[in-house]
Amino acid sequence: MDILDWRPLVLNMCARYAWAIRENNLSFDDAIQAGMLGLVIADKDYVGEVAEKWSFMSIALMRIRNEIQTLLFSDVKSSTFRNKEAPISPEMVITLSGADNDIMISNYDVEEFCDKLPLEDREKDFFRDIVEYGSLAAGKIYRDKTGMSRAGMGLRRKQVVNAAACLYSEVTNAT
């Protein structure tokens, strides 16, 4: 099956979310890329028992919608818009979202904290950028440096934040 034959379905789904794409200042091409990723996932999922029970269009619609919604609404725990927080400086209290609760690191040297993170230098720089410029700007900087897709950057941000959350819990439990 040639998945490019299903590209109009991706474009249709992206058009349905045009309002959210504009609201989040994303490009339509990013949404198309996420939709095409969903289409590839649907193609891989469409085997065996799934192929017997469902049509390819049903699977493709679910996967495309899921990937586009993940792109648009991935930073929230409900179906509302992302929290567009103001950038935070290293001197202020650092709030990292993405764990069960907000994690706060106060009266702690950011550089010392970054040095203890069990991450590569590139990811440590990503964390520093999150602290200094905020999540959205840091994501753009990271994507420019690495050439990574928006979805890949989002996953990497979650990994970095989770590593920071684990380290923070170790630091606070040790004191």
PLY file of the C-alpha trace (Angstrom):
ply
format ascii 1.0
element vertex 175
property float x
property float y
property float z
element edge 174
property int vertex1
property int vertex2
end_header
0.00 0.00 0.00
1.31 3.43 -0.93
0.66 5.72 2.01
1.09 8.81 -0.14
-2.27 7.95 -1.68
-3.76 8.80 1.71
-2.16 12.27 1.92
-5.51 14.03 1.21
-6.83 12.46 4.42
-3.93 14.03 6.33
-4.56 17.41 4.72
-8.26 17.18 5.57
-7.48 16.39 9.21
-4.97 19.25 9.38
-7.60 21.61 8.00
-9.94 20.58 10.83
-7.31 21.71 13.33
-6.34 24.90 11.49
-7.73 27.02 14.32
-5.50 25.26 16.87
-2.49 25.46 14.57
-2.93 29.23 14.28
-3.66 29.58 18.00
-0.38 27.82 18.88
1.68 29.71 16.27
2.66 26.50 14.49
3.18 26.03 10.80
0.76 23.98 8.76
3.72 21.92 7.57
4.41 20.75 11.14
0.84 19.49 11.39
1.16 17.75 8.02
4.39 16.10 9.19
2.66 14.88 12.36
-0.27 13.60 10.30
2.02 11.75 7.91
3.74 10.16 10.92
0.30 9.01 12.07
-0.29 7.57 8.62
2.97 5.60 8.78
2.02 4.29 12.23
-1.40 3.28 10.89
0.26 1.42 8.03
2.43 -0.52 10.49
-0.56 -1.25 12.77
-2.76 -2.50 9.94
-1.90 -6.19 10.09
-3.46 -9.41 11.33
-6.53 -9.19 13.51
-6.72 -5.40 13.24
-6.92 -5.68 9.45
-9.77 -8.16 9.76
-11.84 -6.06 12.16
-11.20 -2.50 10.94
-10.82 -0.72 7.64
-7.54 1.03 6.95
-9.34 4.37 6.89
-10.59 3.86 10.47
-7.11 3.05 11.74
-5.55 5.89 9.74
-8.05 8.45 11.05
-7.34 7.44 14.65
-3.56 7.54 14.24
-3.49 10.79 12.24
-5.79 12.51 14.73
-3.71 11.21 17.64
-0.43 12.52 16.20
-1.87 15.95 15.33
-3.46 16.28 18.76
-0.21 15.23 20.40
1.58 17.97 18.48
-0.98 20.59 19.42
-1.95 19.65 22.96
0.93 17.56 24.32
1.98 19.89 27.15
-1.26 19.54 29.08
-2.83 16.79 31.13
-6.32 17.42 29.79
-7.82 18.38 26.44
-7.26 22.10 26.94
-4.61 24.28 25.34
-1.00 24.22 26.37
0.06 26.41 29.23
1.96 29.27 27.63
4.04 30.17 30.62
6.22 33.24 30.77
9.96 32.63 30.47
11.68 32.07 33.79
15.14 33.25 34.68
17.71 31.16 36.57
17.54 33.55 39.53
13.85 32.88 40.04
12.21 29.74 41.29
12.39 27.07 38.61
9.11 25.32 37.91
9.25 22.20 35.80
5.94 20.93 34.52
5.49 17.43 33.25
5.63 15.34 36.40
2.72 14.43 38.66
2.94 17.77 40.44
4.85 20.93 39.74
8.41 20.51 40.89
10.01 23.54 42.43
13.73 24.06 42.82
14.49 27.06 44.97
17.70 28.23 46.58
19.64 25.79 44.45
22.36 26.66 41.99
21.09 25.91 38.49
24.56 25.17 37.11
25.33 22.78 39.95
21.96 21.08 39.37
22.62 20.79 35.61
26.05 19.29 36.19
24.48 16.51 38.26
21.89 15.62 35.62
22.53 12.15 34.14
22.26 13.50 30.58
24.52 14.27 27.66
25.85 17.83 27.30
23.34 18.63 24.56
20.41 17.73 26.83
21.94 19.62 29.76
22.07 22.70 27.52
18.43 22.05 26.62
17.54 22.04 30.33
19.47 25.29 30.88
17.55 26.85 27.98
14.24 25.69 29.46
15.18 27.37 32.73
16.43 30.56 31.12
14.06 31.11 28.19
11.00 28.99 28.94
9.73 25.81 27.37
8.61 27.10 23.97
11.69 29.15 23.17
13.99 26.38 24.44
12.23 23.93 22.15
12.82 26.14 19.13
16.49 26.59 20.06
16.92 22.82 20.51
15.25 22.04 17.19
17.48 24.57 15.42
20.63 23.09 16.97
19.78 19.45 16.35
17.50 19.49 13.31
15.05 17.35 15.27
11.33 17.31 14.51
8.83 18.96 16.82
7.53 15.58 18.01
11.06 14.32 18.67
11.90 17.49 20.56
8.75 17.10 22.65
9.78 13.59 23.64
13.29 14.76 24.44
11.87 17.60 26.58
9.82 15.07 28.56
12.93 12.93 29.08
14.94 15.93 30.26
12.18 17.11 32.60
11.71 13.59 34.00
15.46 13.26 34.61
15.44 16.63 36.37
12.40 15.58 38.43
14.14 12.36 39.52
17.33 14.21 40.42
15.34 16.84 42.31
13.53 14.19 44.35
16.89 12.57 45.18
18.34 15.95 46.23
15.36 16.91 48.37
15.14 13.45 50.01
18.85 13.55 50.82
18.51 16.84 52.72
0 1
1 2
2 3
3 4
4 5
5 6
6 7
7 8
8 9
9 10
10 11
11 12
12 13
13 14
14 15
15 16
16 17
17 18
18 19
19 20
20 21
21 22
22 23
23 24
24 25
25 26
26 27
27 28
28 29
29 30
30 31
31 32
32 33
33 34
34 35
35 36
36 37
37 38
38 39
39 40
40 41
41 42
42 43
43 44
44 45
45 46
46 47
47 48
48 49
49 50
50 51
51 52
52 53
53 54
54 55
55 56
56 57
57 58
58 59
59 60
60 61
61 62
62 63
63 64
64 65
65 66
66 67
67 68
68 69
69 70
70 71
71 72
72 73
73 74
74 75
75 76
76 77
77 78
78 79
79 80
80 81
81 82
82 83
83 84
84 85
85 86
86 87
87 88
88 89
89 90
90 91
91 92
92 93
93 94
94 95
95 96
96 97
97 98
98 99
99 100
100 101
101 102
102 103
103 104
104 105
105 106
106 107
107 108
108 109
109 110
110 111
111 112
112 113
113 114
114 115
115 116
116 117
117 118
118 119
119 120
120 121
121 122
122 123
123 124
124 125
125 126
126 127
127 128
128 129
129 130
130 131
131 132
132 133
133 134
134 135
135 136
136 137
137 138
138 139
139 140
140 141
141 142
142 143
143 144
144 145
145 146
146 147
147 148
148 149
149 150
150 151
151 152
152 153
153 154
154 155
155 156
156 157
157 158
158 159
159 160
160 161
161 162
162 163
163 164
164 165
165 166
166 167
167 168
168 169
169 170
170 171
171 172
172 173
173 174
